[in-house]
Amino acid sequence: MTTNVMNSRNVVSVIVHDRNNRTIAAVLYAARNWSPQPAWTLPGGKAEPGEALDEAAARELEEETGLLVDPPDLVLVQVIHVEQGFDQAGQFVLFVFATDKWTGELTNTEPDKHVAARWVAADHLPEPAFPTSAQALAAYHEGGPSFSRHGWSVTAR
Protein backbone atom coordinates (compact mmCIF):
# COMPACT_ATOMS: atom_id res chain seq x y z
CA MET A 1 0.00 0.00 0.00
CA THR A 2 1.37 3.41 -0.94
CA THR A 3 0.85 6.21 1.53
CA ASN A 4 0.37 9.65 0.05
CA VAL A 5 1.88 12.32 2.23
CA MET A 6 0.82 15.90 1.67
CA ASN A 7 3.73 18.30 1.50
CA SER A 8 2.62 20.42 4.41
CA ARG A 9 3.68 23.74 5.84
CA ASN A 10 3.64 22.65 9.46
CA VAL A 11 6.11 24.45 11.69
CA VAL A 12 6.98 23.52 15.27
CA SER A 13 8.67 25.31 18.13
CA VAL A 14 9.44 24.53 21.74
CA ILE A 15 9.29 26.58 24.91
CA VAL A 16 11.96 24.99 27.11
CA HIS A 17 11.09 26.43 30.50
CA ASP A 18 13.69 26.37 33.28
CA ARG A 19 11.27 27.06 36.11
CA ASN A 20 14.00 27.26 38.77
CA ASN A 21 15.83 30.07 36.99
CA ARG A 22 12.71 31.61 35.38
CA THR A 23 14.25 31.40 31.93
CA ILE A 24 13.49 29.87 28.54
CA ALA A 25 15.78 28.77 25.72
CA ALA A 26 15.82 31.21 22.79
CA VAL A 27 17.79 31.62 19.57
CA LEU A 28 18.74 34.80 17.75
CA TYR A 29 18.22 34.21 14.04
CA ALA A 30 20.74 35.91 11.82
CA ALA A 31 19.53 38.32 9.15
CA ARG A 32 18.35 36.40 6.08
CA ASN A 33 16.58 37.24 2.86
CA TRP A 34 13.24 36.79 4.69
CA SER A 35 14.31 38.54 7.90
CA PRO A 36 16.09 41.85 7.30
CA GLN A 37 17.51 42.01 10.83
CA PRO A 38 18.41 39.42 13.47
CA ALA A 39 15.38 38.44 15.57
CA TRP A 40 14.83 36.37 18.72
CA THR A 41 12.62 33.34 18.49
CA LEU A 42 11.76 30.04 20.11
CA PRO A 43 13.78 27.09 18.83
CA GLY A 44 12.00 25.20 16.07
CA GLY A 45 11.55 24.68 12.38
CA LYS A 46 9.63 22.83 9.70
CA ALA A 47 8.16 19.39 10.20
CA GLU A 48 9.13 16.98 7.46
CA PRO A 49 6.31 15.43 5.40
CA GLY A 50 5.07 12.37 7.28
CA GLU A 51 6.86 13.33 10.51
CA ALA A 52 4.89 13.43 13.77
CA LEU A 53 4.71 16.97 15.11
CA ASP A 54 6.04 16.18 18.60
CA GLU A 55 8.96 14.26 17.08
CA ALA A 56 9.65 17.16 14.70
CA ALA A 57 9.67 19.56 17.66
CA ALA A 58 12.16 17.38 19.57
CA ARG A 59 14.35 17.01 16.46
CA GLU A 60 14.35 20.73 15.66
CA LEU A 61 15.12 21.62 19.28
CA GLU A 62 18.14 19.32 19.28
CA GLU A 63 19.32 20.55 15.87
CA GLU A 64 19.15 24.22 16.88
CA THR A 65 20.20 24.10 20.53
CA GLY A 66 21.67 20.73 21.46
CA LEU A 67 18.91 20.28 24.07
CA LEU A 68 17.29 16.85 24.16
CA VAL A 69 13.64 16.20 25.00
CA ASP A 70 11.49 13.11 24.78
CA PRO A 71 8.45 13.75 22.58
CA PRO A 72 6.06 12.44 25.31
CA ASP A 73 7.38 15.24 27.59
CA LEU A 74 6.17 17.92 25.15
CA VAL A 75 2.79 19.55 25.79
CA LEU A 76 1.00 21.37 22.97
CA VAL A 77 0.32 24.90 24.29
CA GLN A 78 -0.50 26.99 21.23
CA VAL A 79 -1.47 26.67 17.57
CA ILE A 80 -1.08 29.74 15.36
CA HIS A 81 -2.45 29.89 11.81
CA VAL A 82 -0.15 32.29 9.97
CA GLU A 83 -1.45 33.97 6.83
CA GLN A 84 1.97 34.78 5.34
CA GLY A 85 5.36 33.61 6.55
CA PHE A 86 8.42 35.82 6.55
CA ASP A 87 9.68 33.68 3.66
CA GLN A 88 6.71 34.92 1.56
CA ALA A 89 5.84 31.30 0.73
CA GLY A 90 2.27 31.55 2.03
CA GLN A 91 0.32 30.16 4.93
CA PHE A 92 1.58 27.79 7.57
CA VAL A 93 0.44 26.39 10.89
CA LEU A 94 2.77 26.80 13.89
CA PHE A 95 2.47 24.21 16.66
CA VAL A 96 4.10 25.41 19.88
CA PHE A 97 5.04 22.84 22.50
CA ALA A 98 6.37 23.40 26.02
CA THR A 99 8.43 21.35 28.42
CA ASP A 100 10.33 21.72 31.64
CA LYS A 101 12.18 18.40 31.16
CA TRP A 102 15.33 18.27 29.05
CA THR A 103 18.95 17.20 29.07
CA GLY A 104 22.04 18.75 27.54
CA GLU A 105 23.60 22.20 27.47
CA LEU A 106 22.12 25.07 25.51
CA THR A 107 24.47 25.64 22.56
CA ASN A 108 24.32 27.51 19.27
CA THR A 109 24.61 24.37 17.17
CA GLU A 110 23.81 26.18 13.90
CA PRO A 111 26.12 29.23 13.83
CA ASP A 112 25.48 29.56 10.09
CA LYS A 113 21.79 30.32 10.89
CA HIS A 114 21.89 31.82 14.39
CA VAL A 115 23.87 34.59 16.04
CA ALA A 116 23.30 33.11 19.52
CA ALA A 117 21.40 30.63 21.66
CA ARG A 118 20.75 31.83 25.21
CA TRP A 119 18.63 31.42 28.30
CA VAL A 120 16.45 34.54 28.48
CA ALA A 121 13.78 35.80 30.89
CA ALA A 122 10.80 33.45 30.74
CA ASP A 123 8.16 36.17 30.53
CA HIS A 124 9.18 37.66 27.17
CA LEU A 125 11.68 37.38 24.35
CA PRO A 126 14.30 40.11 23.87
CA GLU A 127 13.61 42.61 21.08
CA PRO A 128 13.40 42.35 18.21
CA ALA A 129 11.36 39.16 18.48
CA PHE A 130 9.50 37.14 15.87
CA PRO A 131 5.85 38.14 16.33
CA THR A 132 4.52 34.58 16.37
CA SER A 133 7.06 33.49 18.99
CA ALA A 134 6.19 36.48 21.19
CA GLN A 135 2.47 35.74 20.68
CA ALA A 136 2.89 32.07 21.63
CA LEU A 137 4.97 32.88 24.70
CA ALA A 138 2.38 35.40 25.93
CA ALA A 139 -0.43 32.86 25.48
CA TYR A 140 1.64 30.21 27.29
CA HIS A 141 2.08 32.45 30.33
CA GLU A 142 -1.53 33.66 30.30
CA GLY A 143 -2.94 30.13 30.02
CA GLY A 144 -4.43 30.61 26.56
CA PRO A 145 -5.90 30.96 24.10
CA SER A 146 -4.74 27.67 22.64
CA PHE A 147 -5.44 28.86 19.09
CA SER A 148 -4.73 32.21 17.48
CA ARG A 149 -4.11 33.76 14.09
CA HIS A 150 -1.35 35.98 12.76
CA GLY A 151 -1.73 38.26 9.77
CA TRP A 152 -5.34 37.44 8.96
CA SER A 153 -7.79 40.29 8.75
CA VAL A 154 -10.75 40.07 11.08
CA THR A 155 -13.99 39.28 9.29
CA ALA A 156 -17.32 40.42 10.72
CA ARG A 157 -20.17 37.95 10.75
Wavefront OBJ file of the C-alpha trace (Angstrom):
o trace
v 0.000 0.000 0.000
v 1.368 3.407 -0.943
v 0.849 6.206 1.532
v 0.375 9.649 0.047
v 1.883 12.325 2.231
v 0.819 15.898 1.671
v 3.731 18.299 1.498
v 2.616 20.422 4.408
v 3.677 23.742 5.842
v 3.644 22.649 9.457
v 6.108 24.446 11.692
v 6.977 23.517 15.274
v 8.672 25.309 18.127
v 9.439 24.527 21.744
v 9.286 26.577 24.906
v 11.958 24.990 27.107
v 11.093 26.433 30.503
v 13.693 26.375 33.276
v 11.269 27.064 36.106
v 14.002 27.256 38.770
v 15.828 30.068 36.994
v 12.706 31.611 35.384
v 14.249 31.398 31.932
v 13.491 29.867 28.541
v 15.775 28.768 25.716
v 15.825 31.211 22.792
v 17.786 31.617 19.572
v 18.739 34.797 17.753
v 18.222 34.208 14.044
v 20.741 35.913 11.816
v 19.529 38.324 9.152
v 18.352 36.405 6.084
v 16.581 37.236 2.859
v 13.239 36.794 4.685
v 14.313 38.540 7.900
v 16.095 41.849 7.300
v 17.509 42.009 10.835
v 18.415 39.420 13.474
v 15.384 38.441 15.568
v 14.833 36.370 18.725
v 12.618 33.335 18.493
v 11.763 30.044 20.113
v 13.780 27.087 18.826
v 12.005 25.205 16.075
v 11.549 24.681 12.378
v 9.627 22.830 9.701
v 8.157 19.393 10.202
v 9.135 16.979 7.458
v 6.311 15.431 5.401
v 5.066 12.369 7.276
v 6.861 13.334 10.514
v 4.885 13.427 13.766
v 4.715 16.973 15.113
v 6.043 16.177 18.602
v 8.957 14.262 17.080
v 9.645 17.156 14.698
v 9.675 19.557 17.657
v 12.160 17.382 19.572
v 14.347 17.013 16.463
v 14.351 20.731 15.657
v 15.121 21.623 19.277
v 18.135 19.321 19.283
v 19.322 20.549 15.865
v 19.146 24.223 16.881
v 20.200 24.101 20.534
v 21.675 20.725 21.463
v 18.908 20.276 24.067
v 17.287 16.848 24.157
v 13.637 16.204 24.995
v 11.493 13.109 24.781
v 8.449 13.750 22.579
v 6.064 12.443 25.311
v 7.376 15.241 27.590
v 6.168 17.921 25.149
v 2.785 19.546 25.787
v 1.001 21.370 22.968
v 0.322 24.896 24.294
v -0.498 26.995 21.235
v -1.474 26.668 17.573
v -1.081 29.740 15.362
v -2.446 29.887 11.813
v -0.146 32.287 9.973
v -1.445 33.970 6.833
v 1.969 34.780 5.341
v 5.357 33.613 6.552
v 8.417 35.824 6.548
v 9.679 33.683 3.665
v 6.714 34.921 1.557
v 5.837 31.305 0.730
v 2.271 31.549 2.028
v 0.315 30.157 4.929
v 1.581 27.793 7.572
v 0.443 26.393 10.894
v 2.770 26.800 13.887
v 2.472 24.212 16.661
v 4.104 25.409 19.881
v 5.041 22.842 22.500
v 6.365 23.403 26.023
v 8.433 21.346 28.421
v 10.332 21.718 31.644
v 12.176 18.401 31.160
v 15.335 18.267 29.047
v 18.950 17.199 29.068
v 22.039 18.753 27.540
v 23.598 22.196 27.472
v 22.115 25.072 25.507
v 24.466 25.638 22.564
v 24.319 27.513 19.270
v 24.609 24.372 17.170
v 23.813 26.179 13.904
v 26.118 29.226 13.835
v 25.482 29.556 10.092
v 21.795 30.316 10.892
v 21.891 31.824 14.386
v 23.867 34.586 16.041
v 23.297 33.111 19.516
v 21.403 30.627 21.661
v 20.747 31.833 25.214
v 18.634 31.419 28.300
v 16.452 34.536 28.477
v 13.781 35.799 30.888
v 10.799 33.453 30.741
v 8.159 36.170 30.533
v 9.178 37.660 27.171
v 11.681 37.383 24.347
v 14.304 40.107 23.871
v 13.613 42.606 21.079
v 13.397 42.355 18.209
v 11.365 39.163 18.479
v 9.501 37.136 15.869
v 5.845 38.140 16.330
v 4.523 34.582 16.374
v 7.057 33.489 18.995
v 6.187 36.476 21.193
v 2.473 35.745 20.683
v 2.889 32.072 21.625
v 4.971 32.876 24.701
v 2.382 35.400 25.928
v -0.433 32.857 25.476
v 1.640 30.205 27.292
v 2.082 32.454 30.328
v -1.530 33.657 30.298
v -2.944 30.129 30.018
v -4.428 30.610 26.565
v -5.901 30.958 24.099
v -4.741 27.675 22.638
v -5.438 28.865 19.086
v -4.731 32.209 17.483
v -4.112 33.765 14.095
v -1.351 35.977 12.764
v -1.725 38.264 9.766
v -5.336 37.442 8.957
v -7.789 40.289 8.751
v -10.749 40.066 11.085
v -13.990 39.280 9.288
v -17.317 40.425 10.720
v -20.166 37.950 10.746
l 1 2 3 4 5 6 7 8 9 10 11 12 13 14 15 16 17 18 19 20 21 22 23 24 25 26 27 28 29 30 31 32 33 34 35 36 37 38 39 40 41 42 43 44 45 46 47 48 49 50 51 52 53 54 55 56 57 58 59 60 61 62 63 64 65 66 67 68 69 70 71 72 73 74 75 76 77 78 79 80 81 82 83 84 85 86 87 88 89 90 91 92 93 94 95 96 97 98 99 100 101 102 103 104 105 106 107 108 109 110 111 112 113 114 115 116 117 118 119 120 121 122 123 124 125 126 127 128 129 130 131 132 133 134 135 136 137 138 139 140 141 142 143 144 145 146 147 148 149 150 151 152 153 154 155 156 157
